[in-house]
């Protein structure tokens, strides 16, 4: 759940508003990190969200492996136009 939350616009906006610095270098203080408000939802919902993202990660990895094997399959079956 926390990983999914941290990849949303919510923390990006929070940290952008609480960063200090100028130009291209910004810093977050320990206080800003510690005061980041994490919305607490029921544990069963957190687990469901985690399971959904875990399943998506597995599917992405499987697709990546399939894509890596496509050139091998192409050569083994000698598919040419």
C-alpha positions as a Markdown table, in Angstrom:
| # | Residue | x | y | z |
|---|---|---|---|---|
| 1 | Unk | 0.0 | 0.0 | 0.0 |
| 2 | Unk | 2.7 | 2.5 | 1.0 |
| 3 | Unk | 4.6 | 1.8 | -2.2 |
| 4 | Unk | 1.5 | 2.5 | -4.3 |
| 5 | Unk | 0.8 | 5.6 | -2.3 |
| 6 | Unk | 4.3 | 7.0 | -2.8 |
| 7 | Unk | 3.9 | 6.7 | -6.6 |
| 8 | Unk | 0.9 | 9.0 | -6.7 |
| 9 | Unk | 0.6 | 12.8 | -7.1 |
| 10 | Unk | -0.2 | 13.1 | -3.4 |
| 11 | Unk | 3.4 | 12.9 | -2.0 |
| 12 | Unk | 4.9 | 14.7 | -5.0 |
| 13 | Unk | 2.7 | 17.7 | -4.3 |
| 14 | Unk | 3.5 | 17.5 | -0.6 |
| 15 | Unk | 7.2 | 17.2 | -1.0 |
| 16 | Unk | 7.3 | 19.9 | -3.7 |
| 17 | Unk | 5.6 | 22.3 | -1.3 |
| 18 | Unk | 7.9 | 21.4 | 1.6 |
| 19 | Unk | 11.2 | 21.4 | -0.3 |
| 20 | Unk | 13.8 | 24.1 | 0.3 |
| 21 | Unk | 16.4 | 25.3 | -2.1 |
| 22 | Unk | 16.6 | 27.0 | -5.5 |
| 23 | Unk | 17.5 | 26.3 | -9.1 |
| 24 | Unk | 17.7 | 22.6 | -9.8 |
| 25 | Unk | 18.8 | 21.5 | -6.3 |
| 26 | Unk | 16.1 | 21.0 | -3.7 |
| 27 | Unk | 16.3 | 19.4 | -0.3 |
| 28 | Unk | 13.8 | 17.9 | 2.1 |
| 29 | Unk | 14.4 | 18.3 | 5.8 |
| 30 | Unk | 14.0 | 15.4 | 8.2 |
| 31 | Unk | 11.1 | 17.3 | 9.7 |
| 32 | Unk | 9.3 | 17.5 | 6.4 |
| 33 | Unk | 9.8 | 13.8 | 5.8 |
| 34 | Unk | 8.6 | 12.9 | 9.3 |
| 35 | Unk | 5.5 | 15.1 | 9.0 |
| 36 | Unk | 4.4 | 13.6 | 5.7 |
| 37 | Unk | 0.7 | 12.6 | 6.4 |
| 38 | Unk | 0.1 | 9.0 | 5.4 |
| 39 | Unk | -3.6 | 8.3 | 5.0 |
| 40 | Unk | -4.5 | 5.3 | 7.0 |
| 41 | Unk | -7.1 | 3.1 | 5.4 |
| 42 | Unk | -8.4 | -0.2 | 6.8 |
| 43 | Unk | -5.8 | -3.0 | 6.8 |
| 44 | Unk | -7.9 | -5.3 | 4.5 |
| 45 | Unk | -8.0 | -2.5 | 1.9 |
| 46 | Unk | -4.2 | -2.0 | 2.2 |
| 47 | Unk | -3.7 | -5.7 | 1.6 |
| 48 | Unk | -6.0 | -5.7 | -1.4 |
| 49 | Unk | -4.1 | -2.7 | -2.9 |
| 50 | Unk | -0.8 | -4.5 | -2.2 |
| 51 | Unk | -2.1 | -7.7 | -3.8 |
| 52 | Unk | -3.3 | -5.8 | -6.9 |
| 53 | Unk | 0.0 | -4.1 | -7.4 |
| 54 | Unk | 1.9 | -7.4 | -6.8 |
| 55 | Unk | -0.1 | -9.1 | -9.4 |
| 56 | Unk | 0.5 | -6.3 | -11.9 |
| 57 | Unk | 4.2 | -6.4 | -11.2 |
| 58 | Unk | 4.2 | -10.2 | -11.9 |
| 59 | Unk | 2.4 | -9.6 | -15.2 |
| 60 | Unk | 4.8 | -6.9 | -16.2 |
| 61 | Unk | 7.8 | -9.1 | -15.5 |
| 62 | Unk | 6.2 | -12.0 | -17.5 |
| 63 | Unk | 5.6 | -9.6 | -20.5 |
| 64 | Unk | 9.2 | -8.4 | -20.2 |
| 65 | Unk | 10.4 | -12.0 | -20.4 |
| 66 | Unk | 8.2 | -12.8 | -23.3 |
| 67 | Unk | 9.4 | -9.7 | -25.2 |
| 68 | Unk | 13.0 | -10.8 | -24.6 |
| 69 | Unk | 12.3 | -14.2 | -26.1 |
| 70 | Unk | 10.6 | -12.9 | -29.2 |
| 71 | Unk | 13.8 | -12.5 | -31.2 |
| 72 | Unk | 14.8 | -16.1 | -30.3 |
| 73 | Unk | 11.4 | -17.4 | -31.4 |
| 74 | Unk | 11.6 | -15.4 | -34.6 |
| 75 | Unk | 14.9 | -17.0 | -35.5 |
| 76 | Unk | 13.9 | -20.5 | -34.5 |
| 77 | Unk | 10.8 | -20.4 | -36.7 |
| 78 | Unk | 12.5 | -18.3 | -39.4 |
| 79 | Unk | 9.6 | -15.9 | -39.8 |
| 80 | Unk | 10.5 | -13.6 | -42.6 |
| 81 | Unk | 8.4 | -11.5 | -44.9 |
